[in-house]
Amino acid sequence: MKSAVFATLLASAAAFAPASQKAASSTALQAFEEDIGATLPLGFYDPLGLVADGDQEKFDRLRLTELKHGRIAMIAVVGYLVQE
């Protein structure tokens, strides 16, 4: 029983230990590391590789399209709530 409690305490303490920093690799995606929306734990996150070539115009177009769709979705939710 004591070993189970000790193991639990050790595991919970390890959760708050600082993570090791990996060396940054140079890729085309580092062009977007400083843009708005790049969060610290993940950095720039592009799981589908939509802007893997590092094209700034394509990145800006996709960002504006995402904002537009988000705004339309918010208006749709307000319309749904008003009808109720």
N, C-alpha and C positions, 0 to 999 in steps of 0.2 A: 504494500500500500504506500509506504514511504517512497519507494522508487518511482511509482506512478505519479505521485505529487511532485517529486523532484523533476521528473521528465517533463511534466506539464509546465512547471515554472521555467525550466530551461528553454522550452520551445517558445513560450510567450515572450521571454526576454530576447530571444534571437529575432523575433519579429520587429523589434525596435532598433536593432543594430544597423549602423549605416551600411548601405550597399556599396559594393566595390564599383568604382567608376571604370568603364571600358574606354579604351582608346578610340577616339573618333576616326572613322574611316572616311576617306574622301569620296563622295559620290555626287551625282547631280542633284540629289535631294537636299544636300546641305544648303543649296541656294534658298530654300524655303524655311530653314531652321529659325530665322529671326522674325518671320511673319507672324501676324496675329493668329492665334489658334494653335500654335505649336506649344504644347504643354511640356513641362520639365521632365516628368518621368518617361514619357514616350518620345518627346521631340516632335518632329514632323511625322505624322502617321498617315501612310498611304498604302493600305493593305492590298488594294487592287492594282496598284502601279499606274494610276491614271496620268500622273505627271512625272513618270520615271525619267523622261528625257530632260527635265529641268526647264521646259519652255515656260517663261513667265507669262506670256499672253494666254496660253491655255489654262494656266493656274488661275489667273485673274478671272477668266471667263467662267470657269467652274465654280469659283468662289461666289461670283455674282449670281450665278444660277442657283446655287445652294441658298443664298440669302433670299432670293425671290420666292423659291418654293417654301422656305420656312415662313415667310410672311403670309403667303397664300394659305398655308396650313393653319396659322394662327387666326386669320380672318374666318376660315371655315369653322374652327372650333367656336368662335364667338357667335357665328350664325347658327350653329347647332344649339348653343346654350340659350340664345334668344328665342328660338322656336319652342323650347320646352316650357 
